[in-house]
């Protein structure tokens, strides 16, 4: 039996160019799901696109970091923002606040709850949750994300992993194992393997092939690859100093060779709604 591969395009709603690229990567490429930023400037444009593209699965890309402001006022979420009411730019600030006891889970719940309600309000079924810069790997954030998923009847949550060596890779691997145990105890579905964190912003054709090779060599019956496509000449991306090669990712996702490579690696494309049917195989493999 072929294995399930979900290809998710993150940061929907960031810009109109991202929105157009995500739709193209779905209709003309291998993207099967997307994750919508409730705080993104192009949220309304993304919502219109989603309603017109019912075959594209929708997830919420919940944010505690980034250039765009939170939905709630600073006084409602004081441990999440600076004195200007802005999110930190990096996940490192979330980890630092967590380590020093300066991250209030109630603030996290209020802001992420508001973001999820906005995504749900699009009127398209929400099939999965994930977070900007994978902050739900931090336990206090992950617990809130899991609770929100269960409260809204959302069955799946992303489980990021890293194959990189060094402190960051080892940290991600450790947190990922703990996150997986918590999510599974709550009955949530998660792809059993993953690629995209190590390749973030550089998932060109070569690195996509490398990610598929790494996944192929695993024993998991399900996997997710997350990507960040946009139009290469999108002027609205100029305010993000991320060093991402957005256009290269779009080109890789829409290259006909990508679909051939996925099939050659033994995968069939699907979505988070297909996870329940393959989870039992991965559960047996972990025993």
C-alpha positions, 0 to 999 in steps of 0.5 A: 500500500502506498504511503500518505504524503501531505504537502502543506503551503504555509503563510497563506494570508501573508501577502496577495502574492503568497495567496496566488502562489499557494493556489497555483501550487495546489491547482498546478502542483503537489500542494494538498493543504495550506495554513492560514495566518489570521494576523496576515495583511492579506487574510481577506484575499486568502479567505476569498480564494479558499472559498473558491478552491474547495479541494485545498485543505485549510489549517490555521497557522497560529502566530505568537511571533512575526512582523504582523501584530496580534489580534488582541490589544496589548493589555489583554496579552501582556506576556506575548508582546513588547511595550509597543504591542508587537510580537517578537520576531523569533521563536527564541523569545517565546522559549526565553519567556517560557524558561523564565516563567514570563509566558502566561498560558492564559495569554497564549490561549486568548490570542491563539483562540482569537486567531483560530476563531477568525480562521474558522469564520472563513466558512471552510472546514479547518482540518489541522493546526500548526504554528508560525515558527513551530512555537507549539513545540514549546510545552506551554504553547503546545498544550494550548494548541492541543486544547484548541484543536479538541475544543473545535473538533479539529483532528490533526496537528503538525509535528515538526521534526529536524534531522539536523545535527547541532543544538537546534536540531537536537532541541527540536528532536527532544521537544518533538518527541514530548509533543508527539506523546502529548498529542497522541494521548489526547487522541489527535492525529499527526503525520508520523514523519515530517520535512520542512523545518530544516529546508525552510525557505530553500525547498527548491527542486534539489532539496525537495528531492532530498526531503523525499529521499529521507522520508522514503527511507523511513518506515512511517505510513504518513508524512508531511512536507511544509513549504513556503511558496510565493511569486518571485517578484512579490513586492510585499515580501520586501518587509520580511528579512527571512532570506527565503527563496519563495519563487524557487519553492513555487517552481519546485512545487509546480514542476511535473517532476515533483509528482513523479518523484513523490510516486517513485518514493512510494507516496500518494498525495492526500490531506490531513483528513486522510490521517485517521485511515493510516494512523493505525499502521504507524501506531503498530510500528511504534510498539 
